[in-house]
Amino acid sequence: MQLHLNALLSLEQTAERLTSVTKARVSIEDVLQLILDKRLPLSVKFLKPVKVCPGKIVHYTQQEIDALTAAHNYIDDLNWVDDVFVVIVPVKDGRPLPSPRPKIVCSHYLGDDRWMTFREAVTTITGVWDLPMVGGEAFDVVSLFHALTGNPIIAPDHCDGTFVIRNGVMACKLLTLEDPIKDSPPGQSHALNDYAAASSLPDASVLGVRPEALKALEASLRKQPLTPASDELTTRSKRTMQTVIAALCNKMGIDWKAPGAARKIEALTDLLDAKVSEQTIKQTILEGMDDAIESRSTEK
């Protein structure tokens, strides 16, 4: 995976442009932090055709989804899967399965009541796409950020896939062949079952920032000045903060180790009209929280 492209602004060019606009030194690390905070969209150009599972972006509130689920109205606009927690009990007890069988949404949440819904199909894409920063593409950026700042790279517990979006309506999940030997002869088609979800962007791809995205950020910076990544909390202060947040999570009944914890915390910040993105919460607060609590415990 490369870091620049003539049609896009490279990370270096973006940092130079922001330095000129803000009159303060902006580093590549600062640019990456803006991307992780979802203040600056990041794009990618695929230099070779990429196999994907195609889909679309749909808009549903949680209340609308709850109503659909209660009515067993499993519309095609969303992906559904059997609710195993409801089905498993009758199976264990030898009782008939409920009819209709209850399902839960398995479309991928993008935030702001947006969901990515995918079809059972395989297609090929090329060109420039945007990164939603909710899957393996986010880990690629986090890994680059950690490499530049000298922090250890921690692999995620799981990865639902690597995603790209376009124009706010199209979505794709990147695929990789389960058995690379099958990747011949050229042009041979494969069924969806031959593929697995890709855990990262392909090597033959280039990261960059769209000029229009940078202009939008420049306009927002006039209202909210940029805080460089160098102004980070000290390690001790961050561990103290993480310990306090862990205590508050326990009080609120939020299992901060469970999947979806960051989304619940994001919703709480939204109530204050001071929303912090799910990805930022994961990377700056929940990541390393175990170590923070252990460290504070040993200080007693």
SULLINWO-V833126 format. One record per pair of residues at least 6 apart in sequence whose ideal C-beta (glycine too) atoms are under 6 Angstrom apart, sorted by the first residue. I is the first residue (numbers start at 1). J is the second residue. Records with the same first field share a line. If there is no record, write none. Layout:
# SULLINWO-V833126
I->J, J
This chain:
# SULLINWO-V833126
1->201, 203, 205
2->206
3->10, 11, 207
4->10
5->45, 206, 208
8->43, 208
9->208, 209
10->208
11->28, 31
14->31, 209
15->26, 27, 28, 31
18->26
19->25, 26
21->218
22->226
29->148, 149, 229
30->228, 229
32->145
33->229
34->40
35->42, 141
36->283
37->280
38->277
40->217
41->130, 213
42->131
43->128, 130, 208, 210
44->129, 131, 205, 207
45->128, 206
46->126, 205
47->204
48->204
49->124, 126
50->125
51->122, 124, 175
52->125, 172, 174, 175
53->118, 173, 175
54->119, 121, 123, 172
55->116, 117, 118, 171
56->117, 171
57->114, 116, 169, 171
58->77, 115, 117
59->113, 114
61->113
65->105
72->100
74->80, 103
78->105, 107, 117
79->106, 107, 117
80->103
81->106
82->101, 103
83->102, 103, 104
86->102
87->97
90->97
107->115, 117
108->116
109->115
110->132
116->171
118->173
120->192
122->192
125->172
129->164, 166
130->165
131->137
132->163, 165
133->279
135->160, 161, 162, 163
136->159, 162, 199, 200
137->162, 201
138->279
139->156
140->200, 201
142->283
143->153
146->153
159->199
161->173, 197
162->174, 198, 200
163->173
164->172
165->171
174->198
175->195, 198
176->196, 198
177->183, 195
178->196
239->292, 295
242->289, 292
243->292, 293, 296
245->285
246->256, 289, 293
249->256
254->261, 264
256->286
262->278, 281, 282, 286
263->278
265->281
266->278, 281
269->275, 276
